[in-house]
């Protein structure tokens, strides 16, 4: 190991993991000092029946609460601002987010706006949260985003069709309740997309400019667990062992990237998601092999280790790096994710997507510098290949 640059690693979120653990939500709210939570979720999660049992437990334990279940996919500024208004009006003193990355990110941003006023767009970028925010508990129902332990919330600016990040330790959840049973009802396509998001977190965390030994450890084992369990979870949603492996892999990848960063794959995925409202995990899956191929000259050894973590043996490091890129592409195909052409994006939009990708706060973390022209070249290659 090379002597790392100075770094600090903290993990303010208390992690609870295991089948059935979500039933402890009332006691953990109590422990966090929350008397009346705003339950933040979305119509799909609520419709899947994942929220009502938790609400019943809250009622049994005498909790008062308010529900905000209108969060949209790729959560929008207006979702946050409406949620903050609901929180203020109902006098809630904390939040419990139940769902995938959208409700959890939205809850984090609501906590900021409810505490400090204005619209969420005023808090774009690191260091913009002026003070404390209400405590948040996160109950993920997908295995992918890692949002349950990150410091950031990705929100769509609807005026510019652009995703921005609200970032600060104030919005790290106080506790994350990772219950694999809550992920059992995810349909195969959502399992695949969120799982590829998690793999992207692992790969980008491990190769980001700010990677350090602790983020490396989390990212590599995350990649291993995801490679072992994603296909199984897609094939049989009731395979609790596969669901547990994915939830743990996603958590570890989340710990990895939130303490190093992501890179060019997320820059492109967020540009696409913000512009066309496409699912985050699908965008990542499409972009991951292409950006890995671009980064390869700077990441040979690290890609070799990723290939090993994914269960692939190799003879020399160049072969290992090639295998890692191929393994990411193979996994995306095997779990049924589409090609870039299925998005139907006209080529005249590529310069704008490339410009947005290069403006992303994580662009500087990519291991190989990426200018708008590099992003555009990737888009053109993908369009030509599909
Ligand atoms: Fe992501």
Boltz pocket constraint, residues with backbone or C-beta under 6 A from the ligand:
constraints:
  - pocket:
      binder: B
      contacts: [[A, 144], [A, 145], [A, 197], [A, 201], [A, 266], [A, 280], [A, 284]]
      max_distance: 6.0
